[in-house]
Protein backbone atom coordinates (compact mmCIF):
# COMPACT_ATOMS: atom_id res chain seq x y z
CA UNK A 1 0.00 0.00 0.00
CA UNK A 2 1.43 3.38 -0.98
CA UNK A 3 1.56 6.43 1.25
CA UNK A 4 -1.19 8.11 -0.76
CA UNK A 5 -3.32 4.96 -0.34
CA UNK A 6 -2.73 5.08 3.43
CA UNK A 7 -3.67 8.75 3.62
CA UNK A 8 -6.78 8.21 1.49
CA UNK A 9 -7.89 5.30 3.66
CA UNK A 10 -7.29 7.35 6.81
CA UNK A 11 -9.55 10.12 5.47
CA UNK A 12 -12.21 7.56 4.50
CA UNK A 13 -12.10 6.16 8.04
CA UNK A 14 -12.26 9.68 9.52
CA UNK A 15 -15.42 10.61 7.57
CA UNK A 16 -17.07 7.22 8.14
CA UNK A 17 -16.73 5.81 4.62
CA UNK A 18 -14.63 2.85 5.74
CA UNK A 19 -14.41 0.64 8.82
CA UNK A 20 -11.78 1.80 11.34
CA UNK A 21 -9.17 -0.81 10.47
CA UNK A 22 -6.13 -0.72 8.26
CA UNK A 23 -4.12 -3.68 6.98
CA UNK A 24 -0.58 -2.63 6.20
CA UNK A 25 1.66 -5.67 6.60
CA UNK A 26 5.09 -5.41 8.21
CA UNK A 27 5.37 -2.16 10.17
CA UNK A 28 9.15 -2.54 10.56
CA UNK A 29 9.79 -2.23 6.82
CA UNK A 30 11.27 1.01 5.53
CA UNK A 31 10.18 2.93 2.46
CA UNK A 32 11.99 5.54 0.41
CA UNK A 33 9.65 8.36 -0.53
CA UNK A 34 10.30 10.60 -3.50
CA UNK A 35 8.22 13.63 -4.43
CA UNK A 36 6.75 13.26 -7.91
CA UNK A 37 7.94 16.77 -8.83
CA UNK A 38 11.51 15.79 -7.97
CA UNK A 39 11.23 12.69 -10.16
CA UNK A 40 9.89 14.73 -13.08
CA UNK A 41 12.77 17.22 -12.73
CA UNK A 42 15.29 14.36 -12.56
CA UNK A 43 13.88 12.76 -15.70
CA UNK A 44 13.97 16.07 -17.56
CA UNK A 45 17.59 16.63 -16.52
CA UNK A 46 18.47 13.08 -17.49
CA UNK A 47 16.90 13.57 -20.93
CA UNK A 48 18.91 16.77 -21.40
CA UNK A 49 22.29 15.72 -19.98
CA UNK A 50 22.70 11.95 -19.65
CA UNK A 51 24.26 9.64 -22.18
CA UNK A 52 21.93 7.50 -24.29
CA UNK A 53 22.04 3.84 -23.27
CA UNK A 54 23.59 4.48 -19.84
CA UNK A 55 21.81 3.57 -16.61
CA UNK A 56 20.96 6.20 -14.00
CA UNK A 57 19.19 5.92 -10.67
CA UNK A 58 16.56 8.37 -9.51
CA UNK A 59 15.31 7.97 -5.98
CA UNK A 60 15.21 9.08 -2.39
CA UNK A 61 18.23 9.11 -0.12
CA UNK A 62 16.23 8.75 3.11
CA UNK A 63 13.95 5.95 4.25
CA UNK A 64 11.07 5.96 6.72
CA UNK A 65 9.63 3.14 8.82
CA UNK A 66 6.09 2.23 7.78
CA UNK A 67 5.02 2.51 11.44
CA UNK A 68 6.37 6.10 11.60
CA UNK A 69 4.57 7.02 8.38
CA UNK A 70 1.29 5.75 9.80
CA UNK A 71 1.93 7.69 13.03
CA UNK A 72 2.50 10.86 10.99
CA UNK A 73 -0.75 10.37 9.09
CA UNK A 74 -2.65 9.78 12.33
CA UNK A 75 -1.12 12.89 13.90
CA UNK A 76 -2.48 15.04 11.06
CA UNK A 77 -6.03 13.74 11.38
SEFIZA-3560 file (N, C-alpha, C; in Angstrom, 3 decimals):
REM SEFIZA-3560
<numar><xx>0.846</xx><yy>-1.174</yy><zz>0.000</zz><atom>N</atom></numar>
<numar><xx>0.000</xx><yy>0.000</yy><zz>0.000</zz><atom>CA</atom></numar>
<numar><xx>0.894</xx><yy>1.239</yy><zz>0.000</zz><atom>C</atom></numar>
<numar><xx>0.624</xx><yy>2.162</yy><zz>-0.890</zz><atom>N</atom></numar>
<numar><xx>1.426</xx><yy>3.382</yy><zz>-0.984</zz><atom>CA</atom></numar>
<numar><xx>1.018</xx><yy>4.388</yy><zz>0.096</zz><atom>C</atom></numar>
<numar><xx>1.848</xx><yy>5.396</yy><zz>0.271</zz><atom>N</atom></numar>
<numar><xx>1.557</xx><yy>6.432</yy><zz>1.250</zz><atom>CA</atom></numar>
<numar><xx>0.259</xx><yy>7.153</yy><zz>0.900</zz><atom>C</atom></numar>
<numar><xx>0.055</xx><yy>7.433</yy><zz>-0.375</zz><atom>N</atom></numar>
<numar><xx>-1.189</xx><yy>8.110</yy><zz>-0.761</zz><atom>CA</atom></numar>
<numar><xx>-2.391</xx><yy>7.211</yy><zz>-0.490</zz><atom>C</atom></numar>
<numar><xx>-2.240</xx><yy>5.896</yy><zz>-0.670</zz><atom>N</atom></numar>
<numar><xx>-3.325</xx><yy>4.964</yy><zz>-0.339</zz><atom>CA</atom></numar>
<numar><xx>-3.620</xx><yy>4.995</yy><zz>1.161</zz><atom>C</atom></numar>
<numar><xx>-2.549</xx><yy>5.011</yy><zz>1.979</zz><atom>N</atom></numar>
<numar><xx>-2.735</xx><yy>5.077</yy><zz>3.429</zz><atom>CA</atom></numar>
<numar><xx>-3.462</xx><yy>6.351</yy><zz>3.844</zz><atom>C</atom></numar>
<numar><xx>-3.044</xx><yy>7.474</yy><zz>3.279</zz><atom>N</atom></numar>
<numar><xx>-3.673</xx><yy>8.752</yy><zz>3.616</zz><atom>CA</atom></numar>
<numar><xx>-5.135</xx><yy>8.773</yy><zz>3.175</zz><atom>C</atom></numar>
<numar><xx>-5.406</xx><yy>8.266</yy><zz>1.994</zz><atom>N</atom></numar>
<numar><xx>-6.783</xx><yy>8.215</yy><zz>1.487</zz><atom>CA</atom></numar>
<numar><xx>-7.651</xx><yy>7.349</yy><zz>2.400</zz><atom>C</atom></numar>
<numar><xx>-7.129</xx><yy>6.182</yy><zz>2.778</zz><atom>N</atom></numar>
<numar><xx>-7.890</xx><yy>5.301</yy><zz>3.657</zz><atom>CA</atom></numar>
<numar><xx>-8.130</xx><yy>5.956</yy><zz>5.009</zz><atom>C</atom></numar>
<numar><xx>-7.139</xx><yy>6.663</yy><zz>5.520</zz><atom>N</atom></numar>
<numar><xx>-7.294</xx><yy>7.352</yy><zz>6.805</zz><atom>CA</atom></numar>
<numar><xx>-8.414</xx><yy>8.381</yy><zz>6.729</zz><atom>C</atom></numar>
<numar><xx>-8.484</xx><yy>9.122</yy><zz>5.644</zz><atom>N</atom></numar>
<numar><xx>-9.553</xx><yy>10.116</yy><zz>5.470</zz><atom>CA</atom></numar>
<numar><xx>-10.904</xx><yy>9.412</yy><zz>5.360</zz><atom>C</atom></numar>
<numar><xx>-10.955</xx><yy>8.312</yy><zz>4.617</zz><atom>N</atom></numar>
<numar><xx>-12.207</xx><yy>7.560</yy><zz>4.497</zz><atom>CA</atom></numar>
<numar><xx>-12.686</xx><yy>7.058</yy><zz>5.860</zz><atom>C</atom></numar>
<numar><xx>-11.752</xx><yy>6.604</yy><zz>6.689</zz><atom>N</atom></numar>
<numar><xx>-12.100</xx><yy>6.164</yy><zz>8.044</zz><atom>CA</atom></numar>
<numar><xx>-12.609</xx><yy>7.351</yy><zz>8.850</zz><atom>C</atom></numar>
<numar><xx>-11.907</xx><yy>8.469</yy><zz>8.746</zz><atom>N</atom></numar>
<numar><xx>-12.261</xx><yy>9.676</yy><zz>9.515</zz><atom>CA</atom></numar>
<numar><xx>-13.668</xx><yy>10.167</yy><zz>9.207</zz><atom>C</atom></numar>
<numar><xx>-14.090</xx><yy>10.103</yy><zz>7.950</zz><atom>N</atom></numar>
<numar><xx>-15.416</xx><yy>10.607</yy><zz>7.570</zz><atom>CA</atom></numar>
<numar><xx>-16.479</xx><yy>9.502</yy><zz>7.562</zz><atom>C</atom></numar>
<numar><xx>-16.101</xx><yy>8.299</yy><zz>8.001</zz><atom>N</atom></numar>
<numar><xx>-17.072</xx><yy>7.221</yy><zz>8.138</zz><atom>CA</atom></numar>
<numar><xx>-17.363</xx><yy>6.435</yy><zz>6.872</zz><atom>C</atom></numar>
<numar><xx>-16.522</xx><yy>6.549</yy><zz>5.862</zz><atom>N</atom></numar>
<numar><xx>-16.734</xx><yy>5.814</yy><zz>4.617</zz><atom>CA</atom></numar>
<numar><xx>-16.101</xx><yy>4.424</yy><zz>4.627</zz><atom>C</atom></numar>
<numar><xx>-15.315</xx><yy>4.138</yy><zz>5.659</zz><atom>N</atom></numar>
<numar><xx>-14.634</xx><yy>2.847</yy><zz>5.738</zz><atom>CA</atom></numar>
<numar><xx>-14.546</xx><yy>2.430</yy><zz>7.196</zz><atom>C</atom></numar>
<numar><xx>-14.521</xx><yy>1.123</yy><zz>7.439</zz><atom>N</atom></numar>
<numar><xx>-14.407</xx><yy>0.636</yy><zz>8.818</zz><atom>CA</atom></numar>
<numar><xx>-13.064</xx><yy>1.073</yy><zz>9.406</zz><atom>C</atom></numar>
<numar><xx>-13.002</xx><yy>1.273</yy><zz>10.714</zz><atom>N</atom></numar>
<numar><xx>-11.777</xx><yy>1.800</yy><zz>11.341</zz><atom>CA</atom></numar>
<numar><xx>-10.684</xx><yy>0.750</yy><zz>11.522</zz><atom>C</atom></numar>
<numar><xx>-10.291</xx><yy>0.138</yy><zz>10.432</zz><atom>N</atom></numar>
<numar><xx>-9.165</xx><yy>-0.806</yy><zz>10.469</zz><atom>CA</atom></numar>
<numar><xx>-8.331</xx><yy>-0.618</yy><zz>9.214</zz><atom>C</atom></numar>
<numar><xx>-7.069</xx><yy>-0.940</yy><zz>9.357</zz><atom>N</atom></numar>
<numar><xx>-6.132</xx><yy>-0.721</yy><zz>8.262</zz><atom>CA</atom></numar>
<numar><xx>-5.141</xx><yy>-1.874</yy><zz>8.227</zz><atom>C</atom></numar>
<numar><xx>-5.066</xx><yy>-2.584</yy><zz>7.123</zz><atom>N</atom></numar>
<numar><xx>-4.121</xx><yy>-3.684</yy><zz>6.976</zz><atom>CA</atom></numar>
<numar><xx>-2.915</xx><yy>-3.172</yy><zz>6.194</zz><atom>C</atom></numar>
<numar><xx>-1.759</xx><yy>-3.202</yy><zz>6.834</zz><atom>N</atom></numar>
<numar><xx>-0.580</xx><yy>-2.627</yy><zz>6.196</zz><atom>CA</atom></numar>
<numar><xx>0.597</xx><yy>-3.584</yy><zz>6.076</zz><atom>C</atom></numar>
<numar><xx>0.536</xx><yy>-4.741</yy><zz>6.682</zz><atom>N</atom></numar>
<numar><xx>1.658</xx><yy>-5.670</yy><zz>6.598</zz><atom>CA</atom></numar>
<numar><xx>2.713</xx><yy>-5.378</yy><zz>7.653</zz><atom>C</atom></numar>
<numar><xx>3.970</xx><yy>-5.532</yy><zz>7.283</zz><atom>N</atom></numar>
<numar><xx>5.093</xx><yy>-5.413</yy><zz>8.209</zz><atom>CA</atom></numar>
<numar><xx>5.386</xx><yy>-3.945</yy><zz>8.517</zz><atom>C</atom></numar>
<numar><xx>5.162</xx><yy>-3.547</yy><zz>9.760</zz><atom>N</atom></numar>
<numar><xx>5.373</xx><yy>-2.158</yy><zz>10.169</zz><atom>CA</atom></numar>
<numar><xx>6.840</xx><yy>-1.804</yy><zz>10.355</zz><atom>C</atom></numar>
<numar><xx>7.723</xx><yy>-2.814</yy><zz>10.370</zz><atom>N</atom></numar>
<numar><xx>9.151</xx><yy>-2.536</yy><zz>10.556</zz><atom>CA</atom></numar>
<numar><xx>9.882</xx><yy>-2.348</yy><zz>9.230</zz><atom>C</atom></numar>
<numar><xx>9.175</xx><yy>-2.499</yy><zz>8.118</zz><atom>N</atom></numar>
<numar><xx>9.787</xx><yy>-2.229</yy><zz>6.815</zz><atom>CA</atom></numar>
<numar><xx>10.021</xx><yy>-0.734</yy><zz>6.655</zz><atom>C</atom></numar>
<numar><xx>10.995</xx><yy>-0.400</yy><zz>5.844</zz><atom>N</atom></numar>
<numar><xx>11.275</xx><yy>1.005</yy><zz>5.528</zz><atom>CA</atom></numar>
<numar><xx>10.906</xx><yy>1.279</yy><zz>4.082</zz><atom>C</atom></numar>
<numar><xx>10.524</xx><yy>2.505</yy><zz>3.816</zz><atom>N</atom></numar>
<numar><xx>10.175</xx><yy>2.934</yy><zz>2.462</zz><atom>CA</atom></numar>
<numar><xx>10.925</xx><yy>4.222</yy><zz>2.134</zz><atom>C</atom></numar>
<numar><xx>11.409</xx><yy>4.299</yy><zz>0.921</zz><atom>N</atom></numar>
<numar><xx>11.988</xx><yy>5.538</yy><zz>0.411</zz><atom>CA</atom></numar>
<numar><xx>10.859</xx><yy>6.291</yy><zz>-0.274</zz><atom>C</atom></numar>
<numar><xx>10.735</xx><yy>7.554</yy><zz>0.025</zz><atom>N</atom></numar>
<numar><xx>9.649</xx><yy>8.358</yy><zz>-0.530</zz><atom>CA</atom></numar>
<numar><xx>10.255</xx><yy>9.479</yy><zz>-1.359</zz><atom>C</atom></numar>
<numar><xx>9.802</xx><yy>9.579</yy><zz>-2.589</zz><atom>N</atom></numar>
<numar><xx>10.295</xx><yy>10.601</yy><zz>-3.500</zz><atom>CA</atom></numar>
<numar><xx>9.124</xx><yy>11.428</yy><zz>-4.000</zz><atom>C</atom></numar>
<numar><xx>9.251</xx><yy>12.731</yy><zz>-3.930</zz><atom>N</atom></numar>
<numar><xx>8.223</xx><yy>13.628</yy><zz>-4.425</zz><atom>CA</atom></numar>
<numar><xx>8.139</xx><yy>13.512</yy><zz>-5.941</zz><atom>C</atom></numar>
<numar><xx>6.929</xx><yy>13.434</yy><zz>-6.470</zz><atom>N</atom></numar>
<numar><xx>6.754</xx><yy>13.260</yy><zz>-7.914</zz><atom>CA</atom></numar>
<numar><xx>7.366</xx><yy>14.418</yy><zz>-8.700</zz><atom>C</atom></numar>
<numar><xx>7.327</xx><yy>15.625</yy><zz>-8.154</zz><atom>N</atom></numar>
<numar><xx>7.943</xx><yy>16.771</yy><zz>-8.830</zz><atom>CA</atom></numar>
<numar><xx>9.445</xx><yy>16.608</yy><zz>-8.958</zz><atom>C</atom></numar>
<numar><xx>10.080</xx><yy>16.044</yy><zz>-7.921</zz><atom>N</atom></numar>
<numar><xx>11.514</xx><yy>15.793</yy><zz>-7.975</zz><atom>CA</atom></numar>
<numar><xx>11.849</xx><yy>14.751</yy><zz>-9.036</zz><atom>C</atom></numar>
<numar><xx>11.001</xx><yy>13.733</yy><zz>-9.150</zz><atom>N</atom></numar>
<numar><xx>11.226</xx><yy>12.692</yy><zz>-10.157</zz><atom>CA</atom></numar>
<numar><xx>11.091</xx><yy>13.278</yy><zz>-11.559</zz><atom>C</atom></numar>
<numar><xx>10.086</xx><yy>14.107</yy><zz>-11.773</zz><atom>N</atom></numar>
<numar><xx>9.893</xx><yy>14.733</yy><zz>-13.080</zz><atom>CA</atom></numar>
<numar><xx>11.099</xx><yy>15.593</yy><zz>-13.442</zz><atom>C</atom></numar>
<numar><xx>11.588</xx><yy>16.390</yy><zz>-12.479</zz><atom>N</atom></numar>
<numar><xx>12.774</xx><yy>17.223</yy><zz>-12.734</zz><atom>CA</atom></numar>
<numar><xx>13.993</xx><yy>16.353</yy><zz>-13.060</zz><atom>C</atom></numar>
<numar><xx>14.156</xx><yy>15.258</yy><zz>-12.321</zz><atom>N</atom></numar>
<numar><xx>15.292</xx><yy>14.361</yy><zz>-12.562</zz><atom>CA</atom></numar>
<numar><xx>15.209</xx><yy>13.740</yy><zz>-13.952</zz><atom>C</atom></numar>
<numar><xx>14.028</xx><yy>13.341</yy><zz>-14.368</zz><atom>N</atom></numar>
<numar><xx>13.877</xx><yy>12.756</yy><zz>-15.701</zz><atom>CA</atom></numar>
<numar><xx>14.148</xx><yy>13.775</yy><zz>-16.798</zz><atom>C</atom></numar>
<numar><xx>13.693</xx><yy>15.012</yy><zz>-16.571</zz><atom>N</atom></numar>
<numar><xx>13.971</xx><yy>16.068</yy><zz>-17.560</zz><atom>CA</atom></numar>
<numar><xx>15.468</xx><yy>16.312</yy><zz>-17.668</zz><atom>C</atom></numar>
<numar><xx>16.140</xx><yy>16.413</yy><zz>-16.520</zz><atom>N</atom></numar>
<numar><xx>17.587</xx><yy>16.628</yy><zz>-16.521</zz><atom>CA</atom></numar>
<numar><xx>18.323</xx><yy>15.456</yy><zz>-17.158</zz><atom>C</atom></numar>
<numar><xx>17.848</xx><yy>14.258</yy><zz>-16.887</zz><atom>N</atom></numar>
<numar><xx>18.471</xx><yy>13.077</yy><zz>-17.493</zz><atom>CA</atom></numar>
<numar><xx>18.322</xx><yy>13.119</yy><zz>-19.012</zz><atom>C</atom></numar>
<numar><xx>17.133</xx><yy>13.490</yy><zz>-19.481</zz><atom>N</atom></numar>
<numar><xx>16.900</xx><yy>13.566</yy><zz>-20.930</zz><atom>CA</atom></numar>
<numar><xx>17.807</xx><yy>14.611</yy><zz>-21.577</zz><atom>C</atom></numar>
<numar><xx>18.092</xx><yy>15.686</yy><zz>-20.851</zz><atom>N</atom></numar>
<numar><xx>18.906</xx><yy>16.767</yy><zz>-21.400</zz><atom>CA</atom></numar>
<numar><xx>20.410</xx><yy>16.500</yy><zz>-21.301</zz><atom>C</atom></numar>
<numar><xx>20.861</xx><yy>15.783</yy><zz>-20.262</zz><atom>N</atom></numar>
<numar><xx>22.290</xx><yy>15.724</yy><zz>-19.976</zz><atom>CA</atom></numar>
<numar><xx>22.918</xx><yy>14.334</yy><zz>-19.931</zz><atom>C</atom></numar>
<numar><xx>22.122</xx><yy>13.291</yy><zz>-19.804</zz><atom>N</atom></numar>
<numar><xx>22.698</xx><yy>11.954</yy><zz>-19.647</zz><atom>CA</atom></numar>
<numar><xx>22.999</xx><yy>11.313</yy><zz>-21.007</zz><atom>C</atom></numar>
<numar><xx>23.874</xx><yy>10.340</yy><zz>-20.971</zz><atom>N</atom></numar>
<numar><xx>24.263</xx><yy>9.640</yy><zz>-22.184</zz><atom>CA</atom></numar>
<numar><xx>23.239</xx><yy>8.566</yy><zz>-22.546</zz><atom>C</atom></numar>
<numar><xx>22.872</xx><yy>8.505</yy><zz>-23.818</zz><atom>N</atom></numar>
<numar><xx>21.935</xx><yy>7.499</yy><zz>-24.294</zz><atom>CA</atom></numar>
<numar><xx>22.496</xx><yy>6.100</yy><zz>-24.028</zz><atom>C</atom></numar>
<numar><xx>21.648</xx><yy>5.224</yy><zz>-23.512</zz><atom>N</atom></numar>
<numar><xx>22.044</xx><yy>3.841</yy><zz>-23.269</zz><atom>CA</atom></numar>
<numar><xx>22.673</xx><yy>3.588</yy><zz>-21.912</zz><atom>C</atom></numar>
<numar><xx>23.004</xx><yy>4.633</yy><zz>-21.176</zz><atom>N</atom></numar>
<numar><xx>23.594</xx><yy>4.481</yy><zz>-19.843</zz><atom>CA</atom></numar>
<numar><xx>22.469</xx><yy>4.356</yy><zz>-18.805</zz><atom>C</atom></numar>
<numar><xx>22.776</xx><yy>3.718</yy><zz>-17.689</zz><atom>N</atom></numar>
<numar><xx>21.805</xx><yy>3.573</yy><zz>-16.612</zz><atom>CA</atom></numar>
<numar><xx>22.011</xx><yy>4.637</yy><zz>-15.551</zz><atom>C</atom></numar>
<numar><xx>20.921</xx><yy>5.191</yy><zz>-15.047</zz><atom>N</atom></numar>
<numar><xx>20.961</xx><yy>6.202</yy><zz>-14.002</zz><atom>CA</atom></numar>
<numar><xx>19.882</xx><yy>5.874</yy><zz>-12.976</zz><atom>C</atom></numar>
<numar><xx>20.166</xx><yy>6.144</yy><zz>-11.731</zz><atom>N</atom></numar>
<numar><xx>19.192</xx><yy>5.917</yy><zz>-10.668</zz><atom>CA</atom></numar>
<numar><xx>18.586</xx><yy>7.244</yy><zz>-10.218</zz><atom>C</atom></numar>
<numar><xx>17.279</xx><yy>7.230</yy><zz>-10.055</zz><atom>N</atom></numar>
<numar><xx>16.562</xx><yy>8.375</yy><zz>-9.515</zz><atom>CA</atom></numar>
<numar><xx>15.789</xx><yy>7.863</yy><zz>-8.311</zz><atom>C</atom></numar>
<numar><xx>16.030</xx><yy>8.439</yy><zz>-7.150</zz><atom>N</atom></numar>
<numar><xx>15.315</xx><yy>7.969</yy><zz>-5.978</zz><atom>CA</atom></numar>
<numar><xx>15.648</xx><yy>8.785</yy><zz>-4.746</zz><atom>C</atom></numar>
<numar><xx>15.037</xx><yy>8.391</yy><zz>-3.660</zz><atom>N</atom></numar>
<numar><xx>15.213</xx><yy>9.084</yy><zz>-2.389</zz><atom>CA</atom></numar>
<numar><xx>16.497</xx><yy>8.627</yy><zz>-1.711</zz><atom>C</atom></numar>
<numar><xx>17.029</xx><yy>9.466</yy><zz>-0.879</zz><atom>N</atom></numar>
<numar><xx>18.226</xx><yy>9.114</yy><zz>-0.116</zz><atom>CA</atom></numar>
<numar><xx>17.888</xx><yy>8.791</yy><zz>1.335</zz><atom>C</atom></numar>
<numar><xx>16.643</xx><yy>8.991</yy><zz>1.727</zz><atom>N</atom></numar>
<numar><xx>16.228</xx><yy>8.750</yy><zz>3.108</zz><atom>CA</atom></numar>
<numar><xx>15.056</xx><yy>7.774</yy><zz>3.120</zz><atom>C</atom></numar>
<numar><xx>15.048</xx><yy>6.896</yy><zz>4.105</zz><atom>N</atom></numar>
<numar><xx>13.945</xx><yy>5.952</yy><zz>4.247</zz><atom>CA</atom></numar>
<numar><xx>13.185</xx><yy>6.226</yy><zz>5.544</zz><atom>C</atom></numar>
<numar><xx>11.943</xx><yy>5.763</yy><zz>5.576</zz><atom>N</atom></numar>
<numar><xx>11.067</xx><yy>5.959</yy><zz>6.721</zz><atom>CA</atom></numar>
<numar><xx>10.416</xx><yy>4.629</yy><zz>7.082</zz><atom>C</atom></numar>
<numar><xx>10.331</xx><yy>4.330</yy><zz>8.372</zz><atom>N</atom></numar>
<numar><xx>9.626</xx><yy>3.138</yy><zz>8.819</zz><atom>CA</atom></numar>
<numar><xx>8.142</xx><yy>3.282</yy><zz>8.526</zz><atom>C</atom></numar>
<numar><xx>7.522</xx><yy>2.206</yy><zz>8.069</zz><atom>N</atom></numar>
<numar><xx>6.091</xx><yy>2.227</yy><zz>7.785</zz><atom>CA</atom></numar>
<numar><xx>5.317</xx><yy>2.643</yy><zz>9.035</zz><atom>C</atom></numar>
<numar><xx>5.707</xx><yy>2.146</yy><zz>10.195</zz><atom>N</atom></numar>
<numar><xx>5.024</xx><yy>2.513</yy><zz>11.442</zz><atom>CA</atom></numar>
<numar><xx>5.088</xx><yy>4.015</yy><zz>11.689</zz><atom>C</atom></numar>
<numar><xx>6.224</xx><yy>4.647</yy><zz>11.404</zz><atom>N</atom></numar>
<numar><xx>6.371</xx><yy>6.098</yy><zz>11.597</zz><atom>CA</atom></numar>
<numar><xx>5.512</xx><yy>6.872</yy><zz>10.601</zz><atom>C</atom></numar>
<numar><xx>5.412</xx><yy>6.366</yy><zz>9.383</zz><atom>N</atom></numar>
<numar><xx>4.565</xx><yy>7.024</yy><zz>8.379</zz><atom>CA</atom></numar>
<numar><xx>3.104</xx><yy>6.996</yy><zz>8.816</zz><atom>C</atom></numar>
<numar><xx>2.683</xx><yy>5.863</yy><zz>9.334</zz><atom>N</atom></numar>
<numar><xx>1.286</xx><yy>5.755</yy><zz>9.802</zz><atom>CA</atom></numar>
<numar><xx>1.065</xx><yy>6.682</yy><zz>10.990</zz><atom>C</atom></numar>
<numar><xx>2.030</xx><yy>6.769</yy><zz>11.898</zz><atom>N</atom></numar>
<numar><xx>1.926</xx><yy>7.693</yy><zz>13.034</zz><atom>CA</atom></numar>
<numar><xx>1.794</xx><yy>9.133</yy><zz>12.544</zz><atom>C</atom></numar>
<numar><xx>2.563</xx><yy>9.501</yy><zz>11.529</zz><atom>N</atom></numar>
<numar><xx>2.503</xx><yy>10.865</yy><zz>10.990</zz><atom>CA</atom></numar>
<numar><xx>1.131</xx><yy>11.151</yy><zz>10.381</zz><atom>C</atom></numar>
<numar><xx>0.591</xx><yy>10.182</yy><zz>9.674</zz><atom>N</atom></numar>
<numar><xx>-0.749</xx><yy>10.367</yy><zz>9.086</zz><atom>CA</atom></numar>
<numar><xx>-1.776</xx><yy>10.530</yy><zz>10.199</zz><atom>C</atom></numar>
<numar><xx>-1.701</xx><yy>9.690</yy><zz>11.214</zz><atom>N</atom></numar>
<numar><xx>-2.649</xx><yy>9.776</yy><zz>12.326</zz><atom>CA</atom></numar>
<numar><xx>-2.532</xx><yy>11.115</yy><zz>13.054</zz><atom>C</atom></numar>
<numar><xx>-1.323</xx><yy>11.622</yy><zz>13.191</zz><atom>N</atom></numar>
<numar><xx>-1.117</xx><yy>12.889</yy><zz>13.896</zz><atom>CA</atom></numar>
<numar><xx>-1.745</xx><yy>14.065</yy><zz>13.165</zz><atom>C</atom></numar>
<numar><xx>-1.916</xx><yy>13.952</yy><zz>11.853</zz><atom>N</atom></numar>
<numar><xx>-2.483</xx><yy>15.044</yy><zz>11.062</zz><atom>CA</atom></numar>
<numar><xx>-3.988</xx><yy>14.929</yy><zz>10.899</zz><atom>C</atom></numar>
<numar><xx>-4.571</xx><yy>13.922</yy><zz>11.513</zz><atom>N</atom></numar>
<numar><xx>-6.026</xx><yy>13.742</yy><zz>11.384</zz><atom>CA</atom></numar>
<numar><xx>-6.757</xx><yy>14.494</yy><zz>12.474</zz><atom>C</atom></numar>
//
